[in-house]
């Protein structure tokens, strides 16, 4: 079964709590930190992919087109 963003985020939260507790030994903390960095990269990659997917829309002619938010704020 493929890991989901939500699962990875929950795993990351658990690791962070363990590291913040200060009760684990140095070697285990290093292992947990390395695991956490892998989860951060996984989540970041998933968010980037989701952002790219959302930013593309299909134009009337059927071609993909980048969707850009217009900032119409007047000062």
C-alpha positions as CSV (number, residue, x, y, z in Angstrom):
1,X,0.0,0.0,0.0
2,X,1.4,3.4,-1.0
3,X,2.0,5.9,1.8
4,X,-0.3,8.9,1.7
5,X,0.4,12.5,2.6
6,X,-1.8,12.2,5.7
7,X,-0.1,9.1,6.9
8,X,3.3,10.6,6.5
9,X,2.3,13.7,8.3
10,X,1.0,11.7,11.3
11,X,4.3,9.7,11.4
12,X,6.2,13.0,11.3
13,X,4.1,14.4,14.2
14,X,4.9,11.3,16.3
15,X,8.6,11.6,15.6
16,X,8.6,15.2,16.5
17,X,6.9,14.5,19.8
18,X,9.5,11.8,20.5
19,X,12.4,14.1,19.7
20,X,10.9,17.0,21.8
21,X,10.4,14.7,24.8
22,X,14.2,14.5,25.2
23,X,13.9,11.0,26.6
24,X,15.5,9.1,23.7
25,X,19.2,8.3,23.4
26,X,21.4,10.2,20.9
27,X,21.8,7.4,18.4
28,X,18.0,6.8,18.3
29,X,17.4,10.6,18.0
30,X,19.7,10.7,15.0
31,X,17.9,7.8,13.4
32,X,14.5,9.5,14.1
33,X,15.8,12.8,12.8
34,X,16.9,11.1,9.5
35,X,13.5,9.4,9.2
36,X,11.7,12.7,9.8
37,X,13.7,14.4,7.1
38,X,12.7,11.7,4.7
39,X,9.0,12.2,5.7
40,X,9.4,16.0,5.2
41,X,10.7,15.5,1.7
42,X,7.9,13.0,0.9
43,X,5.3,15.5,2.1
44,X,6.9,18.4,0.3
45,X,7.0,16.4,-2.9
46,X,3.3,15.5,-2.5
47,X,2.4,19.1,-1.9
48,X,4.3,20.3,-5.0
49,X,2.6,17.6,-7.1
50,X,-0.8,18.6,-5.8
51,X,-0.1,22.3,-6.4
52,X,1.0,21.6,-10.0
53,X,-2.1,19.5,-10.6
54,X,-4.4,22.2,-9.2
55,X,-2.6,25.0,-11.2
56,X,-3.5,23.3,-14.5
57,X,-6.9,23.7,-16.1
58,X,-8.2,22.5,-19.4
59,X,-8.9,25.4,-21.8
60,X,-11.9,25.4,-24.1
61,X,-9.8,23.9,-26.9
62,X,-8.8,21.0,-24.7
63,X,-5.2,22.0,-24.1
64,X,-3.8,22.3,-20.6
65,X,-3.3,25.8,-19.4
66,X,-1.7,27.1,-16.3
67,X,-4.2,28.6,-13.9
68,X,-3.0,31.8,-12.3
69,X,-4.7,33.7,-9.5
70,X,-5.2,37.4,-10.3
71,X,-4.4,39.7,-7.5
72,X,-6.9,42.6,-7.9
73,X,-6.3,44.2,-4.5
74,X,-6.4,48.0,-4.9
75,X,-4.5,50.1,-2.4
